[in-house]
């Protein structure tokens, strides 16, 4: 058995072991505003519910291991004392993953991830309209757990208003867990689908995805491609080059001759098998 003493291995290695050992973890898709009113949206898997009376949620934006800086979400809750926690189901997991990209301050992750800002009833940060359950919260306290890279900051939130999409309730008014289809975070690039088990999503950490807002209109407004499909397509740094599209067309003339709708369906097939480049090349032959 491998025995580990935390102070004897690099923080990044310890972090990886902990996240693999303590999983799957629920995801807090946290919406905040900075002091100038700019929206921010980011997921955190150091998260859970800790009390019903009062209703308390706690999530923890950790200091970055690489350079010991704080995340925009932490800066925002410190400044405004408000946050909306949106739950993440399978239908929006790709867009949630895209929103975890380290965009610059002031960049609206709602727009980048192709998600809809919905006005809250009590607090100022926006809700994620696509999330089946949204919890508006006041921040009671922020407890820093350390000053070094990797140190967590417990954001203790009190739920002041909760919204549940009625489509996910059963005939008794209870949440139908099968319909809800929540996802959770595991170690590495793995996620867990509550009703089905594990699946894998490449993490958008090394590059900046172009974002759903940068997709060509005929792709962004496709009646075939889903939000998940768009999230996958938007998680690239740059579009394929024209010469790559030409070569693909020459090698696959049967695809080039398909109708636009058929090309979108073919691209969707590629995406379901995680062949993102082939999906893009198919769409760009339109």
Residue pairs with C-beta under 8 A, 6 or more apart in sequence:
4 14
4 17
6 14
11 65
11 148
11 149
11 150
12 65
12 66
12 150
14 150
15 65
15 150
16 187
16 188
19 25
19 45
19 185
19 186
19 187
19 188
20 186
20 187
20 188
21 187
23 184
23 185
23 186
23 187
23 190
23 192
24 184
24 185
24 186
24 191
24 192
25 45
25 46
25 47
25 48
25 184
25 185
25 186
26 45
26 47
26 48
26 87
26 182
26 184
26 185
27 43
27 44
27 45
27 47
27 87
27 88
27 96
27 183
27 184
27 185
28 43
28 44
28 45
28 47
28 57
28 59
28 85
28 86
29 41
29 42
29 43
29 85
29 86
29 87
29 88
29 96
29 99
29 128
29 131
30 41
30 42
30 43
30 44
30 59
30 61
30 73
30 83
30 84
30 85
30 86
31 39
31 40
31 41
31 83
31 84
31 85
31 86
31 110
31 125
31 126
31 127
31 128
32 39
32 40
32 41
32 72
32 73
32 76
32 77
32 80
32 82
32 83
32 84
32 125
33 39
33 40
33 76
33 80
33 82
33 124
33 125
34 40
34 72
34 75
34 76
34 79
34 80
34 105
34 106
35 76
35 79
35 80
37 124
38 105
38 106
38 108
39 108
39 109
39 110
39 117
39 125
39 126
40 72
40 73
40 76
40 108
40 109
41 99
41 108
41 109
41 110
41 113
41 115
41 128
42 61
42 71
42 72
42 73
42 99
42 100
42 109
43 88
43 96
43 97
43 99
43 100
44 59
44 60
44 61
44 73
45 184
45 185
46 59
46 60
46 61
46 62
46 152
47 57
47 58
47 59
47 60
47 85
48 57
48 58
49 55
49 56
49 57
50 56
50 57
50 58
54 158
55 158
55 159
55 162
56 140
56 156
56 157
56 158
56 159
57 85
57 135
57 137
57 157
57 159
58 154
58 155
58 156
58 157
59 85
59 155
59 157
60 145
60 152
60 153
60 154
60 155
61 70
61 71
61 73
61 74
61 152
61 153
61 155
62 71
62 150
62 151
62 152
62 153
63 69
63 70
63 146
63 147
63 148
63 149
63 150
63 151
63 152
63 153
64 70
64 71
64 149
65 149
65 150
66 149
67 149
68 148
68 149
70 153
72 105
73 83
74 142
74 153
74 155
76 83
77 83
77 139
77 142
77 155
78 142
80 124
80 125
80 139
81 138
81 139
82 123
82 124
82 125
82 136
82 137
82 138
82 139
83 123
83 125
83 137
83 139
83 155
83 157
84 120
84 123
84 125
84 126
84 127
84 128
84 134
84 135
84 136
84 137
85 134
85 135
85 137
85 157
85 159
86 127
86 128
86 131
86 133
86 134
86 135
87 131
87 132
87 133
87 134
87 180
87 182
88 96
88 131
88 182
88 183
89 131
89 132
89 180
89 181
89 182
89 183
90 181
90 182
90 183
90 193
91 130
91 181
91 226
91 227
91 228
92 115
92 128
92 130
92 131
92 227
92 228
92 231
93 183
93 191
93 201
93 228
94 201
94 227
94 228
94 229
94 230
94 231
94 232
94 235
95 113
95 114
95 115
95 130
95 212
95 227
95 228
95 230
95 231
96 113
97 201
97 203
97 204
97 231
97 235
98 112
98 113
98 204
98 209
98 211
98 212
98 231
98 234
98 235
99 109
99 110
99 112
99 113
99 115
100 203
100 204
100 205
101 109
101 112
101 204
101 205
101 208
101 209
101 235
102 205
102 208
103 109
103 112
103 208
109 115
110 116
110 117
110 126
110 128
111 211
111 212
111 213
112 209
112 211
112 212
112 213
112 234
113 211
113 212
113 231
113 234
114 211
114 212
114 213
114 220
114 227
114 230
114 231
114 234
115 128
115 129
115 130
116 128
116 129
116 130
117 126
117 127
117 128
117 129
118 126
118 127
118 128
118 129
118 134
119 126
119 127
120 126
120 127
120 136
120 161
121 136
121 161
122 136
122 160
122 161
123 136
123 137
123 138
123 160
123 161
125 136
127 134
127 136
127 163
128 134
130 227
132 164
132 165
132 167
132 168
132 180
133 162
133 163
133 164
133 165
133 168
133 175
133 180
134 162
134 163
135 159
135 161
135 162
135 163
136 159
136 160
136 161
136 162
136 163
137 157
137 158
137 159
137 160
138 157
138 158
138 160
139 155
139 156
139 157
139 158
140 156
140 157
140 158
141 154
141 156
142 153
142 154
142 155
142 156
143 153
143 154
143 156
144 151
144 153
145 151
145 152
145 153
145 154
146 152
164 175
167 179
168 175
168 176
168 179
168 180
169 175
169 176
170 176
177 194
177 195
178 195
180 194
181 193
181 194
181 195
182 194
183 191
183 192
183 193
183 194
184 191
184 192
184 194
185 191
185 192
186 192
186 198
189 200
189 201
189 202
189 203
190 198
190 199
190 200
191 198
191 199
191 200
191 201
192 198
192 199
193 199
202 235
204 235
207 236
207 237
208 237
209 234
209 235
209 236
209 237
210 234
210 236
210 237
210 238
210 239
211 234
212 220
212 230
212 231
212 234
213 220
214 234
215 230
215 233
215 234
218 260
218 286
219 225
219 230
219 233
219 264
219 283
220 230
222 229
222 230
222 264
223 261
223 264
224 261
224 264
224 265
224 268
225 233
225 264
225 267
225 268
226 268
229 267
229 268
229 271
232 271
232 276
232 279
233 271
233 276
233 279
233 280
233 283
235 276
236 276
236 280
239 280
239 284
240 248
240 277
240 280
240 281
240 284
244 281
245 281
245 284
245 285
248 255
248 278
248 281
248 282
248 285
249 255
249 256
249 285
255 263
255 266
255 282
255 285
256 285
258 266
260 286
263 282
263 283
263 285
263 286
264 283
266 282
267 279
267 280
267 282
267 283
268 279
270 276
270 278
270 279
270 282
271 279
